[in-house]
Amino acid sequence: MAEVELVGVTKRYPGGVEAVSSVDLRVPDGEFVTLLGPSGCGKSTTLSLIAGLDEVTDGEIRMDGRAVNDLTPVERDVAMVFQSYALYPHMTVAENIGFTMRLRKRPKAEIRERVRAVAESLELTPLLDRLPRELSGGQQQRVALGRAVIRQPRLFLFDEPFSNLDAALRIRMRSEVKQLHQRLGITSIFVTHDQEEAMSVSDRIAIMRAGRIEQVGTPEEVYARPASTYVARFIGSPQMDILPGEIERDAGQAYFRVGGERFAIPDAVMPDGRAVDLGIRPEHVLVEASGVPATVVVAQPIGPSTYVTLRWDGGDLTTRLPGMVRLEPETVQHVRLQPDGILWFDRETGRRVEAA
């Protein structure tokens, strides 16, 4: 296993395009970290730099305190699992899993025993004699995982490994990867654009934007305390609502007025008179008779919950109701924002401002 550290890592391509810009990140030994962000944010390029598949322009990549910029992927002892399964079509499942051990000229008996153990852990034992074309997408992805696991590398790297799978298989594979990490404890870095995937498998998440890291934190931290409106809108489904309102003062106290409601702004939020916006997640938008009127735009039942988009004087707002609820468009509900669920964001920079 290995501790991985990126120090000021930059990747600049001909023409001056920076895919990765001064990234600092430390992944402790045995941790599972996800690089999360939209297409083109630099997450896959960062993974390629860690793997040694691409060269760093500036900065340093370290493993266990040692600079590895000049080492090959083999010398770094990393195993990668890609979006494409990259299985050898003419080899059986057993041959695909054991391929790297054969390259290392390990004894046949050792290879057979290791393949058997890996196949059993991934529920592939009945499939060992099949060819890749005889497998489902989920089975092929488990074979690709097995081929990486059998090497017992210092570091696992996953690049959007479940993008080609349907929704049900993605959920199952997330569970299998998390259980695999719990068993082996090998340092792992995972790349995805799917925030639900990142939240479900990670010890910590590094959210990327335009080649830089916007925030690093546990799933709970990035959800409850997003560092910016960018993170707030990227994490959570539905996303956090960011409400622009009017700021007014009364007897020296600053207030935020939106949708017919008024909220006191803590002094620490506006020490210099900066303009702020209000952030609120659906679970903190309460439907109560004492609230202000809001018109139903659309209701989306998803089983255990129903998400309802409402329109009020402050714009659109989303709430979460328990169970399967049917609400007709244009009907009126009454809503109230839960004060302890409110977050404040600097209107100019988008950065979250601490209330205390």
Secondary structure, DSSP 8 states (H G I E B T S, - for coil): ---EEEEEEEEEETTTEEEEEEEEEEE-TT-EEEEE-STTSSHHHHHHHHHTSS--SEEEEEETTEE-TT--HHHHTEEEE-SS----TTS-HHHHHHHHHHHTT--HHHHHHHHHHHHHHTT-GGGTT--GGGS-HHHHHHHHHHHHHTT--SEEEEESTTTTS-HHHHHHHHHHHHHHHHHH--EEEEEES-HHHHHHH-SEEEEEETTEEEEEE-HHHHHHS-SBHHHHHHSSSS--EEE--EEEEETTEEEEEETTEEEE--GGG-TT---EEEEE-GGGEEEEEEEEEEEEEEEEE-SSEEEEEEEETTEEEEEEEES-----TT-EEEEEE-GGG-EEEETTT-BEE---
